[in-house]
Amino acid sequence: MQKSLIPALFVALISGLAIGVQVTFNSAAGKVTGAALTGLLVNFLGGGAAGLLLVVIYFRQGNALFSPIRGSTLGMLVAAGLLGIVIIAGIAYALPKIGVAAGLSTIIAGQMVVAVMVDTFGLVGARPIPLDWARIGGLGLLALGTWLILPKG
């Protein structure tokens, strides 16, 4: 493994740990507020906090931070935010029923299917990475692992 990959792998691991904590909070909140309201509130409150941070950065650094945001980028940001509501609502609905481990395993399997498609077709400017039997086998192992971790009974 290249040494230059280690910091990125560490950051990815920290992100994964944060997702594990976040979905646990979302699951607990979903039991109280319901899946749809949890999805909306998490995105609204999180977006509000991030918005305040961006206002502070804007006043400290000026407009340069926001100048690269054009129409198509803004559209992608809005779509990502709307998908965030669907994601949080789905987590708040599913995890109380199947558990955090099975839920996260299923989420990761779904993310990997999309990631392999993005890599294979070079979507959104990504460098295409050919689909081969090793990658297909990896997806199969993820599916098998997800099935094994599902609660039985």
N, C-alpha and C positions, 0 to 999 in steps of 0.2 A: 504494500500500500504506500502511496506517495505521502511524504510528510506534510505536504501542502494541503492534503485533504483532512488531516486530523482536526484543525480548528473548526472546519465546516461540519464535520461529523459530530463534534462536541456540541456545537450550537444546535444542530438538528436533534440531538438527544435531549438537550435541555428543553427544546420546543415540544418534543414528545412528552416529556414529563409534565410540562405545563398543561398540555392538552388533557392528560390523565387527571390532573387536579381540576381543570375547568369543567370537564364533562361530569365529574362527581358533583360539583356545585350545581351544574345545570340540572342534573337528575334530581337532586334534593329539592331545588327550587320548583321544578316541574311538578313534583308531588303536591306542592302547596298552591301554585298559581295556575297550573295547567300548561300543557306543552306550547300552545300558540302564544299565550301571554308571556311565558318565559322567553321564547324566541324573540319577541318584540322588545321586551324590557332589557334583556342582556345586550342586544344590539343598540338600543337607544341609549342606555346608561353608559355602556362602553364607548359608544361613538361620541356621546357628550363629553366624557372625560378626555378622550383623545382630541376632540375639537378644542377643548380648553388648552391643552398642551400645544396644539398647532397655533393657536392665537398667540400664546406666549412666544413661541419660536418665531412667528411672523414679525412680532414687534421687536424682537432682538436681532433678527437677521434680514428682515426686509422681504421683498417680493421674490427674490431669486429662488427660494425653495419651491414656490408654487408655479413658476413660469413654465416648466416643462409640461404642465397638465393641459392637454388639449381636448377637443371634443371626444375623440375615440377613447382616450384614456379615462376621461370622466365617465363615459358610458360603461367601461369595464369596472370602474370603481363602484358605480351604482349597482351593476349586476352582481358584483361580489358581495356588496352589502345586503342585497335582497336574498342571495343564496345563503348568507350568514343567518338570516332569520329562519330559513327553511332548515338549515343544519342544526341550529340550537333547538328549534321546536322538535325536530326528529329525535335528537338526543334526549330531550326532556320527556318525550313520549316512550321511546324504546327502552332506555336503560333501566327504568324502574321495573320493567317487565322481564327483561332478559339478563340484567346484571351489568355491571361496569365492564368486567373483563370480556364477556361475550359481545357487548355492544361496541367496545373499542376495537376488538378483533374484526368485527364485521365492517366497521367504519374504515379501518386501515386497509382491509381487502378491497373495498370499493375505491378508496383513494389510489391504490396500486393499479387497479384496472385502468382508471383514468390516466394515471401517470404513464403507464406503458403505451397507451394510445397517443398521448402527447409526444412522448419520445419517438414512437414509431413513425408518426406522420409529420413530426417537426412543427407542431402547432404553436401558435403565438410566438413565432420567432425562435423556437428551440431548435438546436442542432438535431437532425434526425438520427436516431439510433435504431438500427435494423432489429426487427422482431426475430428472435431465434428460439430454438427449442429450450434453451436454458431459461430464458425469460418466461416462456409459456409454462415450463415446469415450476418455476418460482411462484407464479400465480396459482398454479394447481396446489402447491404446498401451502400457500396462504389460505386457500379455500379449505383444504383438509384441516389445517390448524384451527380455523374458525369453527368448523363443524365439531371438532373434538372438544373445544372449549365451551360450546353451548350447554346450558343447563339441561340435564336429562330428567325426564319425568314430569 
